[in-house]
Amino acid sequence: MKKFFVVSLILSLILLTAIIKNSTKRIDEEIFSTKENLRDLKKDFEIIKLEYEYLSSAEKLLELHEQYFDNKLIGKKINEIKIIRKNSNKAEIDQLKFKNNEWQIKKNKEL
């Protein structure tokens, strides 16, 4: 009877060890793939962040303005900006306003 318990204990420990080893291996593979994906996303994020900071800097915008547009661009005030919408056969002109840190569209007239 003692031999039966010893043998069954050894077999159950071997089986339990195999199950734990397989589940640990699966978890390690998931962690590795997640880290690889995260590494790729961080790399893409750094590239996009660099492009954004480079292209949106004031000096770079002025350089691009001089290089491509010369004197073609002119400044506009917010109250001079209008939005033209086409609904079926009508065109509507709306006024763009900035109030309380939010853009608002005020319906003006129809054409």
Phi and psi restraints in degrees (range 20) as a CNS / XPLOR table:
assign (resid 1 and name C) (resid 2 and name N)
       (resid 2 and name CA) (resid 2 and name C) 1.0 -64.0 20.0 2
assign (resid 2 and name N) (resid 2 and name CA)
       (resid 2 and name C) (resid 3 and name N) 1.0 -37.6 20.0 2
assign (resid 2 and name C) (resid 3 and name N)
       (resid 3 and name CA) (resid 3 and name C) 1.0 -63.6 20.0 2
assign (resid 3 and name N) (resid 3 and name CA)
       (resid 3 and name C) (resid 4 and name N) 1.0 -39.7 20.0 2
assign (resid 3 and name C) (resid 4 and name N)
       (resid 4 and name CA) (resid 4 and name C) 1.0 -61.7 20.0 2
assign (resid 4 and name N) (resid 4 and name CA)
       (resid 4 and name C) (resid 5 and name N) 1.0 -44.7 20.0 2
assign (resid 4 and name C) (resid 5 and name N)
       (resid 5 and name CA) (resid 5 and name C) 1.0 -65.5 20.0 2
assign (resid 5 and name N) (resid 5 and name CA)
       (resid 5 and name C) (resid 6 and name N) 1.0 -39.7 20.0 2
assign (resid 5 and name C) (resid 6 and name N)
       (resid 6 and name CA) (resid 6 and name C) 1.0 -65.5 20.0 2
assign (resid 6 and name N) (resid 6 and name CA)
       (resid 6 and name C) (resid 7 and name N) 1.0 -46.3 20.0 2
assign (resid 6 and name C) (resid 7 and name N)
       (resid 7 and name CA) (resid 7 and name C) 1.0 -64.5 20.0 2
assign (resid 7 and name N) (resid 7 and name CA)
       (resid 7 and name C) (resid 8 and name N) 1.0 -44.6 20.0 2
assign (resid 7 and name C) (resid 8 and name N)
       (resid 8 and name CA) (resid 8 and name C) 1.0 -65.8 20.0 2
assign (resid 8 and name N) (resid 8 and name CA)
       (resid 8 and name C) (resid 9 and name N) 1.0 -35.9 20.0 2
assign (resid 8 and name C) (resid 9 and name N)
       (resid 9 and name CA) (resid 9 and name C) 1.0 -64.5 20.0 2
assign (resid 9 and name N) (resid 9 and name CA)
       (resid 9 and name C) (resid 10 and name N) 1.0 -44.3 20.0 2
assign (resid 9 and name C) (resid 10 and name N)
       (resid 10 and name CA) (resid 10 and name C) 1.0 -63.7 20.0 2
assign (resid 10 and name N) (resid 10 and name CA)
       (resid 10 and name C) (resid 11 and name N) 1.0 -45.0 20.0 2
assign (resid 10 and name C) (resid 11 and name N)
       (resid 11 and name CA) (resid 11 and name C) 1.0 -64.2 20.0 2
assign (resid 11 and name N) (resid 11 and name CA)
       (resid 11 and name C) (resid 12 and name N) 1.0 -40.7 20.0 2
assign (resid 11 and name C) (resid 12 and name N)
       (resid 12 and name CA) (resid 12 and name C) 1.0 -67.2 20.0 2
assign (resid 12 and name N) (resid 12 and name CA)
       (resid 12 and name C) (resid 13 and name N) 1.0 -36.1 20.0 2
assign (resid 12 and name C) (resid 13 and name N)
       (resid 13 and name CA) (resid 13 and name C) 1.0 -66.6 20.0 2
assign (resid 13 and name N) (resid 13 and name CA)
       (resid 13 and name C) (resid 14 and name N) 1.0 -39.8 20.0 2
assign (resid 13 and name C) (resid 14 and name N)
       (resid 14 and name CA) (resid 14 and name C) 1.0 -64.4 20.0 2
assign (resid 14 and name N) (resid 14 and name CA)
       (resid 14 and name C) (resid 15 and name N) 1.0 -44.7 20.0 2
assign (resid 14 and name C) (resid 15 and name N)
       (resid 15 and name CA) (resid 15 and name C) 1.0 -63.5 20.0 2
assign (resid 15 and name N) (resid 15 and name CA)
       (resid 15 and name C) (resid 16 and name N) 1.0 -45.0 20.0 2
assign (resid 15 and name C) (resid 16 and name N)
       (resid 16 and name CA) (resid 16 and name C) 1.0 -62.8 20.0 2
assign (resid 16 and name N) (resid 16 and name CA)
       (resid 16 and name C) (resid 17 and name N) 1.0 -39.7 20.0 2
assign (resid 16 and name C) (resid 17 and name N)
       (resid 17 and name CA) (resid 17 and name C) 1.0 -62.6 20.0 2
assign (resid 17 and name N) (resid 17 and name CA)
       (resid 17 and name C) (resid 18 and name N) 1.0 -42.1 20.0 2
assign (resid 17 and name C) (resid 18 and name N)
       (resid 18 and name CA) (resid 18 and name C) 1.0 -64.5 20.0 2
assign (resid 18 and name N) (resid 18 and name CA)
       (resid 18 and name C) (resid 19 and name N) 1.0 -42.7 20.0 2
assign (resid 18 and name C) (resid 19 and name N)
       (resid 19 and name CA) (resid 19 and name C) 1.0 -63.8 20.0 2
assign (resid 19 and name N) (resid 19 and name CA)
       (resid 19 and name C) (resid 20 and name N) 1.0 -45.1 20.0 2
assign (resid 19 and name C) (resid 20 and name N)
       (resid 20 and name CA) (resid 20 and name C) 1.0 -64.3 20.0 2
assign (resid 20 and name N) (resid 20 and name CA)
       (resid 20 and name C) (resid 21 and name N) 1.0 -41.4 20.0 2
assign (resid 20 and name C) (resid 21 and name N)
       (resid 21 and name CA) (resid 21 and name C) 1.0 -62.9 20.0 2
assign (resid 21 and name N) (resid 21 and name CA)
       (resid 21 and name C) (resid 22 and name N) 1.0 -43.4 20.0 2
assign (resid 21 and name C) (resid 22 and name N)
       (resid 22 and name CA) (resid 22 and name C) 1.0 -65.3 20.0 2
assign (resid 22 and name N) (resid 22 and name CA)
       (resid 22 and name C) (resid 23 and name N) 1.0 -43.7 20.0 2
assign (resid 22 and name C) (resid 23 and name N)
       (resid 23 and name CA) (resid 23 and name C) 1.0 -68.0 20.0 2
assign (resid 23 and name N) (resid 23 and name CA)
       (resid 23 and name C) (resid 24 and name N) 1.0 -35.7 20.0 2
assign (resid 23 and name C) (resid 24 and name N)
       (resid 24 and name CA) (resid 24 and name C) 1.0 -66.0 20.0 2
assign (resid 24 and name N) (resid 24 and name CA)
       (resid 24 and name C) (resid 25 and name N) 1.0 -40.5 20.0 2
assign (resid 24 and name C) (resid 25 and name N)
       (resid 25 and name CA) (resid 25 and name C) 1.0 -63.0 20.0 2
assign (resid 25 and name N) (resid 25 and name CA)
       (resid 25 and name C) (resid 26 and name N) 1.0 -43.0 20.0 2
assign (resid 25 and name C) (resid 26 and name N)
       (resid 26 and name CA) (resid 26 and name C) 1.0 -63.0 20.0 2
assign (resid 26 and name N) (resid 26 and name CA)
       (resid 26 and name C) (resid 27 and name N) 1.0 -42.6 20.0 2
assign (resid 26 and name C) (resid 27 and name N)
       (resid 27 and name CA) (resid 27 and name C) 1.0 -65.1 20.0 2
assign (resid 27 and name N) (resid 27 and name CA)
       (resid 27 and name C) (resid 28 and name N) 1.0 -39.6 20.0 2
assign (resid 27 and name C) (resid 28 and name N)
       (resid 28 and name CA) (resid 28 and name C) 1.0 -62.3 20.0 2
assign (resid 28 and name N) (resid 28 and name CA)
       (resid 28 and name C) (resid 29 and name N) 1.0 -39.4 20.0 2
assign (resid 28 and name C) (resid 29 and name N)
       (resid 29 and name CA) (resid 29 and name C) 1.0 -65.6 20.0 2
assign (resid 29 and name N) (resid 29 and name CA)
       (resid 29 and name C) (resid 30 and name N) 1.0 -40.7 20.0 2
assign (resid 29 and name C) (resid 30 and name N)
       (resid 30 and name CA) (resid 30 and name C) 1.0 -64.2 20.0 2
assign (resid 30 and name N) (resid 30 and name CA)
       (resid 30 and name C) (resid 31 and name N) 1.0 -41.8 20.0 2
assign (resid 30 and name C) (resid 31 and name N)
       (resid 31 and name CA) (resid 31 and name C) 1.0 -63.4 20.0 2
assign (resid 31 and name N) (resid 31 and name CA)
       (resid 31 and name C) (resid 32 and name N) 1.0 -43.3 20.0 2
assign (resid 31 and name C) (resid 32 and name N)
       (resid 32 and name CA) (resid 32 and name C) 1.0 -62.0 20.0 2
assign (resid 32 and name N) (resid 32 and name CA)
       (resid 32 and name C) (resid 33 and name N) 1.0 -46.8 20.0 2
assign (resid 32 and name C) (resid 33 and name N)
       (resid 33 and name CA) (resid 33 and name C) 1.0 -66.0 20.0 2
assign (resid 33 and name N) (resid 33 and name CA)
       (resid 33 and name C) (resid 34 and name N) 1.0 -36.4 20.0 2
assign (resid 33 and name C) (resid 34 and name N)
       (resid 34 and name CA) (resid 34 and name C) 1.0 -65.1 20.0 2
assign (resid 34 and name N) (resid 34 and name CA)
       (resid 34 and name C) (resid 35 and name N) 1.0 -41.8 20.0 2
assign (resid 34 and name C) (resid 35 and name N)
       (resid 35 and name CA) (resid 35 and name C) 1.0 -64.1 20.0 2
assign (resid 35 and name N) (resid 35 and name CA)
       (resid 35 and name C) (resid 36 and name N) 1.0 -39.9 20.0 2
assign (resid 35 and name C) (resid 36 and name N)
       (resid 36 and name CA) (resid 36 and name C) 1.0 -63.5 20.0 2
assign (resid 36 and name N) (resid 36 and name CA)
       (resid 36 and name C) (resid 37 and name N) 1.0 -44.9 20.0 2
assign (resid 36 and name C) (resid 37 and name N)
       (resid 37 and name CA) (resid 37 and name C) 1.0 -62.3 20.0 2
assign (resid 37 and name N) (resid 37 and name CA)
       (resid 37 and name C) (resid 38 and name N) 1.0 -42.1 20.0 2
assign (resid 37 and name C) (resid 38 and name N)
       (resid 38 and name CA) (resid 38 and name C) 1.0 -63.8 20.0 2
assign (resid 38 and name N) (resid 38 and name CA)
       (resid 38 and name C) (resid 39 and name N) 1.0 -39.7 20.0 2
assign (resid 38 and name C) (resid 39 and name N)
       (resid 39 and name CA) (resid 39 and name C) 1.0 -62.5 20.0 2
assign (resid 39 and name N) (resid 39 and name CA)
       (resid 39 and name C) (resid 40 and name N) 1.0 -43.4 20.0 2
assign (resid 39 and name C) (resid 40 and name N)
       (resid 40 and name CA) (resid 40 and name C) 1.0 -64.3 20.0 2
assign (resid 40 and name N) (resid 40 and name CA)
       (resid 40 and name C) (resid 41 and name N) 1.0 -42.3 20.0 2
assign (resid 40 and name C) (resid 41 and name N)
       (resid 41 and name CA) (resid 41 and name C) 1.0 -65.6 20.0 2
assign (resid 41 and name N) (resid 41 and name CA)
       (resid 41 and name C) (resid 42 and name N) 1.0 -39.3 20.0 2
assign (resid 41 and name C) (resid 42 and name N)
       (resid 42 and name CA) (resid 42 and name C) 1.0 -63.7 20.0 2
assign (resid 42 and name N) (resid 42 and name CA)
       (resid 42 and name C) (resid 43 and name N) 1.0 -40.1 20.0 2
assign (resid 42 and name C) (resid 43 and name N)
       (resid 43 and name CA) (resid 43 and name C) 1.0 -62.7 20.0 2
assign (resid 43 and name N) (resid 43 and name CA)
       (resid 43 and name C) (resid 44 and name N) 1.0 -47.3 20.0 2
assign (resid 43 and name C) (resid 44 and name N)
       (resid 44 and name CA) (resid 44 and name C) 1.0 -61.8 20.0 2
assign (resid 44 and name N) (resid 44 and name CA)
       (resid 44 and name C) (resid 45 and name N) 1.0 -41.3 20.0 2
assign (resid 44 and name C) (resid 45 and name N)
       (resid 45 and name CA) (resid 45 and name C) 1.0 -61.7 20.0 2
assign (resid 45 and name N) (resid 45 and name CA)
       (resid 45 and name C) (resid 46 and name N) 1.0 -43.5 20.0 2
assign (resid 45 and name C) (resid 46 and name N)
       (resid 46 and name CA) (resid 46 and name C) 1.0 -64.0 20.0 2
assign (resid 46 and name N) (resid 46 and name CA)
       (resid 46 and name C) (resid 47 and name N) 1.0 -39.7 20.0 2
assign (resid 46 and name C) (resid 47 and name N)
       (resid 47 and name CA) (resid 47 and name C) 1.0 -65.9 20.0 2
assign (resid 47 and name N) (resid 47 and name CA)
       (resid 47 and name C) (resid 48 and name N) 1.0 -45.1 20.0 2
assign (resid 47 and name C) (resid 48 and name N)
       (resid 48 and name CA) (resid 48 and name C) 1.0 -66.2 20.0 2
assign (resid 48 and name N) (resid 48 and name CA)
       (resid 48 and name C) (resid 49 and name N) 1.0 -39.6 20.0 2
assign (resid 48 and name C) (resid 49 and name N)
       (resid 49 and name CA) (resid 49 and name C) 1.0 -63.7 20.0 2
assign (resid 49 and name N) (resid 49 and name CA)
       (resid 49 and name C) (resid 50 and name N) 1.0 -42.0 20.0 2
assign (resid 49 and name C) (resid 50 and name N)
       (resid 50 and name CA) (resid 50 and name C) 1.0 -62.4 20.0 2
assign (resid 50 and name N) (resid 50 and name CA)
       (resid 50 and name C) (resid 51 and name N) 1.0 -44.8 20.0 2
assign (resid 50 and name C) (resid 51 and name N)
       (resid 51 and name CA) (resid 51 and name C) 1.0 -61.1 20.0 2
assign (resid 51 and name N) (resid 51 and name CA)
       (resid 51 and name C) (resid 52 and name N) 1.0 -44.2 20.0 2
assign (resid 51 and name C) (resid 52 and name N)
       (resid 52 and name CA) (resid 52 and name C) 1.0 -62.6 20.0 2
assign (resid 52 and name N) (resid 52 and name CA)
       (resid 52 and name C) (resid 53 and name N) 1.0 -48.1 20.0 2
assign (resid 52 and name C) (resid 53 and name N)
       (resid 53 and name CA) (resid 53 and name C) 1.0 -66.4 20.0 2
assign (resid 53 and name N) (resid 53 and name CA)
       (resid 53 and name C) (resid 54 and name N) 1.0 -36.1 20.0 2
assign (resid 53 and name C) (resid 54 and name N)
       (resid 54 and name CA) (resid 54 and name C) 1.0 -70.6 20.0 2
assign (resid 54 and name N) (resid 54 and name CA)
       (resid 54 and name C) (resid 55 and name N) 1.0 -45.1 20.0 2
assign (resid 54 and name C) (resid 55 and name N)
       (resid 55 and name CA) (resid 55 and name C) 1.0 -77.3 20.0 2
assign (resid 55 and name N) (resid 55 and name CA)
       (resid 55 and name C) (resid 56 and name N) 1.0 -24.9 20.0 2
assign (resid 55 and name C) (resid 56 and name N)
       (resid 56 and name CA) (resid 56 and name C) 1.0 -98.6 20.0 2
assign (resid 56 and name N) (resid 56 and name CA)
       (resid 56 and name C) (resid 57 and name N) 1.0 3.0 20.0 2
assign (resid 56 and name C) (resid 57 and name N)
       (resid 57 and name CA) (resid 57 and name C) 1.0 -69.9 20.0 2
assign (resid 57 and name N) (resid 57 and name CA)
       (resid 57 and name C) (resid 58 and name N) 1.0 148.5 20.0 2
assign (resid 57 and name C) (resid 58 and name N)
       (resid 58 and name CA) (resid 58 and name C) 1.0 -61.0 20.0 2
assign (resid 58 and name N) (resid 58 and name CA)
       (resid 58 and name C) (resid 59 and name N) 1.0 -41.3 20.0 2
assign (resid 58 and name C) (resid 59 and name N)
       (resid 59 and name CA) (resid 59 and name C) 1.0 -63.9 20.0 2
assign (resid 59 and name N) (resid 59 and name CA)
       (resid 59 and name C) (resid 60 and name N) 1.0 -42.8 20.0 2
assign (resid 59 and name C) (resid 60 and name N)
       (resid 60 and name CA) (resid 60 and name C) 1.0 -67.5 20.0 2
assign (resid 60 and name N) (resid 60 and name CA)
       (resid 60 and name C) (resid 61 and name N) 1.0 -39.3 20.0 2
assign (resid 60 and name C) (resid 61 and name N)
       (resid 61 and name CA) (resid 61 and name C) 1.0 -63.8 20.0 2
assign (resid 61 and name N) (resid 61 and name CA)
       (resid 61 and name C) (resid 62 and name N) 1.0 -40.8 20.0 2
assign (resid 61 and name C) (resid 62 and name N)
       (resid 62 and name CA) (resid 62 and name C) 1.0 -65.0 20.0 2
assign (resid 62 and name N) (resid 62 and name CA)
       (resid 62 and name C) (resid 63 and name N) 1.0 -39.6 20.0 2
assign (resid 62 and name C) (resid 63 and name N)
       (resid 63 and name CA) (resid 63 and name C) 1.0 -63.7 20.0 2
assign (resid 63 and name N) (resid 63 and name CA)
       (resid 63 and name C) (resid 64 and name N) 1.0 -44.9 20.0 2
assign (resid 63 and name C) (resid 64 and name N)
       (resid 64 and name CA) (resid 64 and name C) 1.0 -65.0 20.0 2
assign (resid 64 and name N) (resid 64 and name CA)
       (resid 64 and name C) (resid 65 and name N) 1.0 -37.6 20.0 2
assign (resid 64 and name C) (resid 65 and name N)
       (resid 65 and name CA) (resid 65 and name C) 1.0 -60.8 20.0 2
assign (resid 65 and name N) (resid 65 and name CA)
       (resid 65 and name C) (resid 66 and name N) 1.0 -47.4 20.0 2
assign (resid 65 and name C) (resid 66 and name N)
       (resid 66 and name CA) (resid 66 and name C) 1.0 -67.9 20.0 2
assign (resid 66 and name N) (resid 66 and name CA)
       (resid 66 and name C) (resid 67 and name N) 1.0 -36.9 20.0 2
assign (resid 66 and name C) (resid 67 and name N)
       (resid 67 and name CA) (resid 67 and name C) 1.0 -71.3 20.0 2
assign (resid 67 and name N) (resid 67 and name CA)
       (resid 67 and name C) (resid 68 and name N) 1.0 -42.5 20.0 2
assign (resid 67 and name C) (resid 68 and name N)
       (resid 68 and name CA) (resid 68 and name C) 1.0 -106.3 20.0 2
assign (resid 68 and name N) (resid 68 and name CA)
       (resid 68 and name C) (resid 69 and name N) 1.0 -28.8 20.0 2
assign (resid 68 and name C) (resid 69 and name N)
       (resid 69 and name CA) (resid 69 and name C) 1.0 -111.4 20.0 2
assign (resid 69 and name N) (resid 69 and name CA)
       (resid 69 and name C) (resid 70 and name N) 1.0 -12.9 20.0 2
assign (resid 69 and name C) (resid 70 and name N)
       (resid 70 and name CA) (resid 70 and name C) 1.0 48.0 20.0 2
assign (resid 70 and name N) (resid 70 and name CA)
       (resid 70 and name C) (resid 71 and name N) 1.0 -114.1 20.0 2
assign (resid 70 and name C) (resid 71 and name N)
       (resid 71 and name CA) (resid 71 and name C) 1.0 -111.0 20.0 2
assign (resid 71 and name N) (resid 71 and name CA)
       (resid 71 and name C) (resid 72 and name N) 1.0 24.3 20.0 2
assign (resid 71 and name C) (resid 72 and name N)
       (resid 72 and name CA) (resid 72 and name C) 1.0 -78.0 20.0 2
assign (resid 72 and name N) (resid 72 and name CA)
       (resid 72 and name C) (resid 73 and name N) 1.0 -23.1 20.0 2
assign (resid 72 and name C) (resid 73 and name N)
       (resid 73 and name CA) (resid 73 and name C) 1.0 -94.3 20.0 2
assign (resid 73 and name N) (resid 73 and name CA)
       (resid 73 and name C) (resid 74 and name N) 1.0 137.4 20.0 2
assign (resid 73 and name C) (resid 74 and name N)
       (resid 74 and name CA) (resid 74 and name C) 1.0 -128.1 20.0 2
assign (resid 74 and name N) (resid 74 and name CA)
       (resid 74 and name C) (resid 75 and name N) 1.0 154.1 20.0 2
assign (resid 74 and name C) (resid 75 and name N)
       (resid 75 and name CA) (resid 75 and name C) 1.0 -77.8 20.0 2
assign (resid 75 and name N) (resid 75 and name CA)
       (resid 75 and name C) (resid 76 and name N) 1.0 147.5 20.0 2
assign (resid 75 and name C) (resid 76 and name N)
       (resid 76 and name CA) (resid 76 and name C) 1.0 -130.3 20.0 2
assign (resid 76 and name N) (resid 76 and name CA)
       (resid 76 and name C) (resid 77 and name N) 1.0 146.4 20.0 2
assign (resid 76 and name C) (resid 77 and name N)
       (resid 77 and name CA) (resid 77 and name C) 1.0 -84.6 20.0 2
assign (resid 77 and name N) (resid 77 and name CA)
       (resid 77 and name C) (resid 78 and name N) 1.0 156.3 20.0 2
assign (resid 77 and name C) (resid 78 and name N)
       (resid 78 and name CA) (resid 78 and name C) 1.0 -59.8 20.0 2
assign (resid 78 and name N) (resid 78 and name CA)
       (resid 78 and name C) (resid 79 and name N) 1.0 -37.9 20.0 2
assign (resid 78 and name C) (resid 79 and name N)
       (resid 79 and name CA) (resid 79 and name C) 1.0 -73.5 20.0 2
assign (resid 79 and name N) (resid 79 and name CA)
       (resid 79 and name C) (resid 80 and name N) 1.0 -8.5 20.0 2
assign (resid 79 and name C) (resid 80 and name N)
       (resid 80 and name CA) (resid 80 and name C) 1.0 -90.8 20.0 2
assign (resid 80 and name N) (resid 80 and name CA)
       (resid 80 and name C) (resid 81 and name N) 1.0 -9.4 20.0 2
assign (resid 80 and name C) (resid 81 and name N)
       (resid 81 and name CA) (resid 81 and name C) 1.0 -83.1 20.0 2
assign (resid 81 and name N) (resid 81 and name CA)
       (resid 81 and name C) (resid 82 and name N) 1.0 130.8 20.0 2
assign (resid 81 and name C) (resid 82 and name N)
       (resid 82 and name CA) (resid 82 and name C) 1.0 -126.9 20.0 2
assign (resid 82 and name N) (resid 82 and name CA)
       (resid 82 and name C) (resid 83 and name N) 1.0 152.6 20.0 2
assign (resid 82 and name C) (resid 83 and name N)
       (resid 83 and name CA) (resid 83 and name C) 1.0 -114.7 20.0 2
assign (resid 83 and name N) (resid 83 and name CA)
       (resid 83 and name C) (resid 84 and name N) 1.0 128.7 20.0 2
assign (resid 83 and name C) (resid 84 and name N)
       (resid 84 and name CA) (resid 84 and name C) 1.0 -106.9 20.0 2
assign (resid 84 and name N) (resid 84 and name CA)
       (resid 84 and name C) (resid 85 and name N) 1.0 124.2 20.0 2
assign (resid 84 and name C) (resid 85 and name N)
       (resid 85 and name CA) (resid 85 and name C) 1.0 -119.8 20.0 2
assign (resid 85 and name N) (resid 85 and name CA)
       (resid 85 and name C) (resid 86 and name N) 1.0 142.5 20.0 2
assign (resid 85 and name C) (resid 86 and name N)
       (resid 86 and name CA) (resid 86 and name C) 1.0 -109.9 20.0 2
assign (resid 86 and name N) (resid 86 and name CA)
       (resid 86 and name C) (resid 87 and name N) 1.0 115.7 20.0 2
assign (resid 86 and name C) (resid 87 and name N)
       (resid 87 and name CA) (resid 87 and name C) 1.0 -114.3 20.0 2
assign (resid 87 and name N) (resid 87 and name CA)
       (resid 87 and name C) (resid 88 and name N) 1.0 116.0 20.0 2
assign (resid 87 and name C) (resid 88 and name N)
       (resid 88 and name CA) (resid 88 and name C) 1.0 47.4 20.0 2
assign (resid 88 and name N) (resid 88 and name CA)
       (resid 88 and name C) (resid 89 and name N) 1.0 -107.5 20.0 2
assign (resid 88 and name C) (resid 89 and name N)
       (resid 89 and name CA) (resid 89 and name C) 1.0 -106.3 20.0 2
assign (resid 89 and name N) (resid 89 and name CA)
       (resid 89 and name C) (resid 90 and name N) 1.0 6.8 20.0 2
assign (resid 89 and name C) (resid 90 and name N)
       (resid 90 and name CA) (resid 90 and name C) 1.0 -109.0 20.0 2
assign (resid 90 and name N) (resid 90 and name CA)
       (resid 90 and name C) (resid 91 and name N) 1.0 149.5 20.0 2
assign (resid 90 and name C) (resid 91 and name N)
       (resid 91 and name CA) (resid 91 and name C) 1.0 -114.9 20.0 2
assign (resid 91 and name N) (resid 91 and name CA)
       (resid 91 and name C) (resid 92 and name N) 1.0 130.3 20.0 2
assign (resid 91 and name C) (resid 92 and name N)
       (resid 92 and name CA) (resid 92 and name C) 1.0 -112.1 20.0 2
assign (resid 92 and name N) (resid 92 and name CA)
       (resid 92 and name C) (resid 93 and name N) 1.0 139.5 20.0 2
assign (resid 92 and name C) (resid 93 and name N)
       (resid 93 and name CA) (resid 93 and name C) 1.0 -110.3 20.0 2
assign (resid 93 and name N) (resid 93 and name CA)
       (resid 93 and name C) (resid 94 and name N) 1.0 121.8 20.0 2
assign (resid 93 and name C) (resid 94 and name N)
       (resid 94 and name CA) (resid 94 and name C) 1.0 -114.3 20.0 2
assign (resid 94 and name N) (resid 94 and name CA)
       (resid 94 and name C) (resid 95 and name N) 1.0 148.5 20.0 2
assign (resid 94 and name C) (resid 95 and name N)
       (resid 95 and name CA) (resid 95 and name C) 1.0 -90.3 20.0 2
assign (resid 95 and name N) (resid 95 and name CA)
       (resid 95 and name C) (resid 96 and name N) 1.0 135.3 20.0 2
assign (resid 95 and name C) (resid 96 and name N)
       (resid 96 and name CA) (resid 96 and name C) 1.0 -97.7 20.0 2
assign (resid 96 and name N) (resid 96 and name CA)
       (resid 96 and name C) (resid 97 and name N) 1.0 126.6 20.0 2
assign (resid 96 and name C) (resid 97 and name N)
       (resid 97 and name CA) (resid 97 and name C) 1.0 -128.7 20.0 2
assign (resid 97 and name N) (resid 97 and name CA)
       (resid 97 and name C) (resid 98 and name N) 1.0 152.8 20.0 2
assign (resid 97 and name C) (resid 98 and name N)
       (resid 98 and name CA) (resid 98 and name C) 1.0 -118.1 20.0 2
assign (resid 98 and name N) (resid 98 and name CA)
       (resid 98 and name C) (resid 99 and name N) 1.0 114.1 20.0 2
assign (resid 98 and name C) (resid 99 and name N)
       (resid 99 and name CA) (resid 99 and name C) 1.0 -140.6 20.0 2
assign (resid 99 and name N) (resid 99 and name CA)
       (resid 99 and name C) (resid 100 and name N) 1.0 131.0 20.0 2
assign (resid 99 and name C) (resid 100 and name N)
       (resid 100 and name CA) (resid 100 and name C) 1.0 53.0 20.0 2
assign (resid 100 and name N) (resid 100 and name CA)
       (resid 100 and name C) (resid 101 and name N) 1.0 46.4 20.0 2
assign (resid 100 and name C) (resid 101 and name N)
       (resid 101 and name CA) (resid 101 and name C) 1.0 60.0 20.0 2
assign (resid 101 and name N) (resid 101 and name CA)
       (resid 101 and name C) (resid 102 and name N) 1.0 26.2 20.0 2
assign (resid 101 and name C) (resid 102 and name N)
       (resid 102 and name CA) (resid 102 and name C) 1.0 -135.8 20.0 2
assign (resid 102 and name N) (resid 102 and name CA)
       (resid 102 and name C) (resid 103 and name N) 1.0 142.8 20.0 2
assign (resid 102 and name C) (resid 103 and name N)
       (resid 103 and name CA) (resid 103 and name C) 1.0 -79.5 20.0 2
assign (resid 103 and name N) (resid 103 and name CA)
       (resid 103 and name C) (resid 104 and name N) 1.0 135.7 20.0 2
assign (resid 103 and name C) (resid 104 and name N)
       (resid 104 and name CA) (resid 104 and name C) 1.0 -131.0 20.0 2
assign (resid 104 and name N) (resid 104 and name CA)
       (resid 104 and name C) (resid 105 and name N) 1.0 147.7 20.0 2
assign (resid 104 and name C) (resid 105 and name N)
       (resid 105 and name CA) (resid 105 and name C) 1.0 -112.0 20.0 2
assign (resid 105 and name N) (resid 105 and name CA)
       (resid 105 and name C) (resid 106 and name N) 1.0 121.9 20.0 2
assign (resid 105 and name C) (resid 106 and name N)
       (resid 106 and name CA) (resid 106 and name C) 1.0 -104.3 20.0 2
assign (resid 106 and name N) (resid 106 and name CA)
       (resid 106 and name C) (resid 107 and name N) 1.0 121.3 20.0 2
assign (resid 106 and name C) (resid 107 and name N)
       (resid 107 and name CA) (resid 107 and name C) 1.0 -66.9 20.0 2
assign (resid 107 and name N) (resid 107 and name CA)
       (resid 107 and name C) (resid 108 and name N) 1.0 128.0 20.0 2
assign (resid 107 and name C) (resid 108 and name N)
       (resid 108 and name CA) (resid 108 and name C) 1.0 -105.9 20.0 2
assign (resid 108 and name N) (resid 108 and name CA)
       (resid 108 and name C) (resid 109 and name N) 1.0 -76.5 20.0 2
assign (resid 108 and name C) (resid 109 and name N)
       (resid 109 and name CA) (resid 109 and name C) 1.0 -149.4 20.0 2
assign (resid 109 and name N) (resid 109 and name CA)
       (resid 109 and name C) (resid 110 and name N) 1.0 166.3 20.0 2
assign (resid 109 and name C) (resid 110 and name N)
       (resid 110 and name CA) (resid 110 and name C) 1.0 -112.3 20.0 2
assign (resid 110 and name N) (resid 110 and name CA)
       (resid 110 and name C) (resid 111 and name N) 1.0 149.9 20.0 2
